[in-house]
Amino acid sequence: MSRPKKALGQHFLNDPGILRRIADALDPQPGETVLEIGPGPGGLTAQLATRGLRLIAIERDRDMVPGLRARFPGVEIVEADALEEDWHRLAGGPFAVIGNIPYNITSPLIDQALRPPRPRRIVFLVQKEVADRIAAAPGGKEYGALTVGVQSVATVERLFKVPAGAFHPPPKVDSAVIRMTPRQPPLVRNDEVAAFRRFVVGLFGFRRKQLARAVRELTGWDAARAVRSVVGAGLTPTSRMETIAPEGFVALFRQGG
């Protein structure tokens, strides 16, 4: 196997106990199709390959591919960039997703994973700071537009921390495992997701302002209309963005945001 490549953001996790916990978090069922994103040297692949799955591993690093194919003849190893590959075409039906994903493309990979029709479950090992943000509850400093965007279509669990020393080479920060389970139904329709996320990002751009003022500045509405929209959503005009649950943002969006 080749050495980790800094340009690809590679940090390999080789602890069998941690890898087993990550695989267990997905709760894969025999016969289920599972996509593994970025198998690298195959530590997590080894944990999954014995569970009776249809396992498809997408690896961008061409130097890793021959070794993976030799070691795991029963696994479909796809040499491709996961951000450019059509996961639904590869799976050909319902699937789950798992991976130790590069820090530098975490957000795009999460967006890709949550693209409808959504997987049954998604388990990613990510930078701890990102995990804290995605899983945050309203009221904390980690809570923001990313939180609301993800939690509007999936429930999120931050499962456990993985210290930097467990990786080779060690990253500069700790990591954590998150599990995302798509909501049935989501809080926003699939055709609304992009507009809803723009709306939420726009409001968090006025994070220090009260909600009604933020709505007014974002939309260009007059003060009275902004207040009516906030009250109509069941919210308080003087609220701050970080205190509003995803359901509140959806209700406000429905007022004409």
C-alpha positions in Angstrom: 0.0 0.0 0.0 1.2 3.5 -0.7 1.9 6.1 2.0 -0.7 8.7 3.0 -0.7 11.6 0.7 -1.0 15.1 2.1 -2.5 16.4 -1.1 -5.5 14.1 -0.7 -5.9 14.8 3.0 -5.2 11.2 3.9 -5.0 10.1 7.5 -5.3 6.4 8.0 -7.0 4.8 11.0 -5.7 1.3 11.8 -7.0 0.6 15.3 -9.2 -2.5 14.9 -11.3 -1.7 17.9 -12.2 1.8 16.7 -12.8 0.6 13.2 -15.2 -2.1 14.5 -17.1 0.5 16.4 -17.5 2.7 13.3 -18.7 -0.3 11.3 -21.1 -1.3 14.1 -22.5 2.3 14.1 -23.8 1.8 10.6 -25.6 -1.4 11.7 -25.3 -2.9 8.3 -27.7 -5.7 7.4 -26.7 -8.9 5.5 -27.3 -8.4 1.8 -27.5 -4.6 2.1 -25.6 -2.4 -0.3 -23.0 -0.2 1.5 -20.9 2.5 -0.1 -17.6 3.1 1.6 -16.0 6.5 0.8 -12.3 6.6 0.7 -11.2 3.1 2.0 -7.5 4.0 1.8 -5.5 0.9 3.0 -8.7 -1.0 3.8 -8.9 -0.9 7.6 -12.6 -0.2 7.7 -13.2 -2.3 4.5 -11.9 -5.3 6.4 -14.4 -4.7 9.2 -17.3 -4.5 6.6 -16.2 -7.2 4.2 -17.0 -10.1 6.6 -20.6 -9.0 7.3 -22.4 -10.4 4.2 -22.8 -7.0 2.5 -22.7 -5.9 -1.1 -19.8 -3.5 -0.4 -18.7 -0.9 -3.0 -15.6 1.1 -2.1 -14.9 4.4 -3.9 -11.1 5.2 -3.8 -9.6 8.3 -5.6 -6.0 7.3 -5.0 -5.0 5.1 -7.9 -2.0 3.7 -6.0 -4.3 2.2 -3.4 -6.6 0.5 -5.8 -4.5 -2.6 -6.9 -3.8 -3.5 -3.2 -7.5 -3.1 -2.3 -8.6 -5.3 -5.2 -6.1 -8.0 -4.3 -7.0 -8.0 -0.6 -10.8 -7.8 -1.0 -11.8 -9.8 -4.1 -15.4 -9.8 -3.0 -15.6 -6.0 -2.8 -16.3 -3.8 -5.8 -13.4 -1.3 -5.8 -14.3 1.8 -7.8 -11.4 4.1 -8.8 -13.1 7.5 -8.8 -13.5 10.8 -7.1 -16.5 10.3 -4.8 -17.6 13.9 -5.4 -17.9 13.3 -9.1 -19.3 9.7 -9.0 -23.0 9.0 -9.1 -23.6 7.0 -5.9 -27.2 6.1 -6.8 -26.0 4.6 -10.1 -23.4 2.6 -8.4 -25.7 1.3 -5.7 -28.6 0.6 -8.1 -31.1 0.9 -5.3 -31.3 1.5 -1.6 -28.0 1.8 0.2 -26.1 3.0 3.3 -22.9 5.1 3.3 -19.8 5.0 5.6 -16.3 6.5 5.5 -13.3 8.1 7.1 -13.6 11.2 4.9 -10.9 13.9 4.2 -11.3 17.0 6.3 -10.9 19.3 3.3 -14.0 17.9 1.5 -16.2 17.1 4.5 -19.1 19.5 3.7 -19.3 18.6 0.0 -19.3 14.9 0.9 -22.1 15.4 3.4 -24.1 17.3 0.8 -23.5 14.4 -1.6 -24.6 11.9 1.0 -27.8 13.8 1.7 -28.8 14.1 -2.0 -32.2 12.5 -2.6 -33.1 9.7 -2.8 -31.2 9.6 0.5 -29.3 6.6 1.9 -30.8 4.6 4.8 -28.1 5.7 7.1 -24.8 7.6 6.9 -21.8 7.2 9.2 -18.8 9.5 8.7 -15.6 10.0 10.7 -15.0 13.7 10.5 -13.1 16.5 12.3 -14.5 16.9 15.8 -15.3 20.5 15.3 -17.4 19.7 12.3 -19.2 16.9 14.2 -19.9 19.3 17.1 -21.4 21.8 14.6 -23.6 19.3 12.7 -24.9 17.7 15.9 -25.3 20.9 17.9 -28.5 21.8 19.7 -29.9 25.3 19.6 -28.3 27.8 22.0 -24.7 26.9 21.7 -21.9 28.6 19.8 -21.5 25.6 17.5 -25.1 25.9 16.3 -25.3 27.6 12.9 -26.4 27.4 9.3 -24.7 24.0 8.7 -26.5 22.6 11.7 -29.9 23.7 10.4 -29.2 22.6 6.8 -28.3 19.1 7.8 -30.8 18.7 10.6 -33.7 19.8 8.3 -33.3 16.6 6.4 -31.7 14.2 8.8 -31.4 13.4 12.5 -27.7 13.6 13.7 -25.9 11.8 16.4 -22.4 12.5 17.6 -21.3 9.0 18.7 -17.7 9.1 20.0 -14.4 10.9 19.7 -11.3 9.5 18.0 -8.0 11.0 19.2 -5.5 12.3 16.7 -3.0 9.8 17.9 -5.1 6.9 16.5 -4.3 8.0 12.9 -1.2 7.8 10.7 -0.1 10.4 10.2 -1.8 12.1 13.2 -3.9 15.1 12.1 -3.6 18.3 14.1 -7.1 17.9 15.6 -9.3 15.2 17.1 -12.0 13.5 15.1 -15.5 12.2 15.9 -18.0 9.7 14.4 -21.4 11.1 13.4 -24.4 9.1 12.3 -27.0 10.8 10.1 -30.4 9.2 9.6 -32.6 10.8 6.9 -35.9 12.1 8.3 -39.1 10.5 7.0 -40.4 12.9 5.8 -37.8 15.7 5.8 -38.7 19.1 7.3 -38.3 20.6 3.8 -39.3 19.1 0.5 -36.5 18.0 -1.8 -37.3 20.8 -4.3 -37.0 23.3 -1.5 -33.7 22.3 0.0 -31.5 24.7 -2.0 -33.7 27.7 -1.4 -34.1 26.9 2.3 -30.4 26.6 2.8 -29.8 30.0 1.1 -32.4 31.5 3.4 -30.8 30.0 6.5 -27.3 31.0 5.5 -28.6 34.5 4.8 -30.2 34.8 8.2 -27.0 33.6 10.0 -25.2 36.3 8.2 -27.0 38.6 10.6 -26.2 36.4 13.6 -25.7 39.3 16.0 -29.1 40.9 15.1 -32.5 40.1 16.4 -34.6 37.9 14.2 -37.1 40.4 12.9 -34.3 42.8 12.0 -32.4 40.0 10.3 -35.5 39.0 8.3 -36.0 42.6 7.3 -32.4 43.1 6.1 -32.3 39.8 4.3 -35.6 40.2 2.4 -36.0 44.0 2.1 -39.4 43.9 3.7 -40.6 46.7 5.9 -40.5 46.3 9.6 -44.2 45.5 10.0 -44.1 42.7 7.5 -40.9 41.2 9.0 -42.5 41.1 12.4 -45.6 39.5 11.0 -43.7 36.8 9.3 -41.7 36.0 12.5 -44.9 36.0 14.7 -46.7 33.9 12.0 -44.0 31.3 12.3 -44.5 31.1 16.0 -41.2 32.8 16.8 -40.3 35.8 18.9 -39.1 38.9 17.0 -36.3 39.5 19.4 -34.9 36.0 19.2 -31.3 35.4 18.0 -30.6 33.0 15.2 -28.7 30.5 17.3 -31.7 29.9 19.6 -34.1 28.8 16.9 -34.6 25.1 16.2 -34.6 23.8 12.6 -38.4 23.5 12.7 -38.6 27.2 13.5 -36.5 28.1 10.5 -38.8 26.0 8.3 -41.9 27.7 9.7 -40.3 31.1 9.0 -39.3 30.0 5.5 -42.9 29.0 4.9 -44.0 32.6 5.6 -42.5 33.7 2.4 -38.7 33.5 2.9 
